Amino acid sequence: MRVQCLPRNFVTSEIFFIDGFLSEAECSSILEELEVAPWQPSLTYRKQTDGAYRNELSPLRVSETAYQDLFTAKLKAMLRRVEKRLQKLVDFDPAHLEYWQATNYPGKGEFYYHLDSGYWDDHYAGDRILTFLLYLNTPLKGGGTHFRALDVYVEARAGRLLVWDNLFPNGDCNHRMIHSSVPLLRGKKTTLVTWQRQKKFRTKKKTDLKE
């Protein structure tokens, strides 16, 4: 696949998507591999009463998540090829990527409005620069991504890659990127997501892969 030939559809200067980034066959293969992945209730990274941020269960997020460290070898190899395609779109060091997460949404599953950045000032890898979101199937109704401040809605379509900037040029959190995974009303929705960090995230010594 020649990624350079796939058109970028700019929704705003900070958000674009590419249809057909994954083929139908690739989506099917990934979904097949995810069938044997261990799934667990999705966690939300939230500020606690002591001021620290920690993962916790929240009614604002209704889904299940599977993490890359427990993916099959075949799926990990597929994701390495996906990362090479992403590098043709954006110049980055793969070591700056977080480990992939897959999310599966049940009926009425959602992730209420939130930001992907602004929580990691003290993290060794810095904050999240870009979000790379891949839709693996096409819901029959609902399940898209809505950017509230911009009133922009992007439909979930199998094979579509959605990318957005989480930071302003000065490195501050871009609050315009507050978004939600809107409730899935009919059909199926499974996604893959990773984030580009300001510094190297993937180190030889694995840290918290669920962050």
DAWOPE-V809240 format. One record per backbone hydrogen bond with DSSP energy under -1.0 kcal/mol. CO is the residue of the C=O (numbers start at 1). NH is the residue of the N-H. Records with the same first field share a line. If there is no record, write none. Layout:
CO = NH + NH
//
This chain:
1 = 3
2 = 5
3 = 6
9 = 17
14 = 165
15 = 11 + 12
16 = 163
17 = 9
18 = 161
23 = 27
24 = 28
25 = 29
26 = 30
27 = 31
28 = 32
29 = 33
30 = 34
33 = 36
34 = 37
40 = 65
44 = 56
46 = 54
48 = 51
52 = 48
54 = 46
56 = 44
58 = 61
60 = 112
63 = 42
64 = 104
65 = 40
66 = 102
67 = 70
68 = 71
72 = 76
73 = 77
74 = 78
75 = 79
76 = 80
77 = 81
78 = 82
79 = 83
80 = 84
81 = 85
82 = 86
83 = 87
85 = 88
86 = 89 + 90
93 = 96
94 = 97
95 = 201 + 202
96 = 197
100 = 68
101 = 193
102 = 66
103 = 191
104 = 64
106 = 109
109 = 184
110 = 62
111 = 181
114 = 179
120 = 123
123 = 126
125 = 199
127 = 198
129 = 166
130 = 196
131 = 164
132 = 194
133 = 162
134 = 192
135 = 159
141 = 185 + 186
144 = 182
145 = 154
146 = 180
147 = 151 + 152
152 = 147
154 = 145
157 = 160
159 = 21 + 22
160 = 135
161 = 18
162 = 133
163 = 16
164 = 131
166 = 174
168 = 171
172 = 168
173 = 175
174 = 177
175 = 178
178 = 148
179 = 114
180 = 146
181 = 111
183 = 143
184 = 108
186 = 140 + 141
189 = 105
190 = 136
191 = 103
192 = 134
193 = 101
194 = 132
195 = 98
196 = 129
208 = 211
//
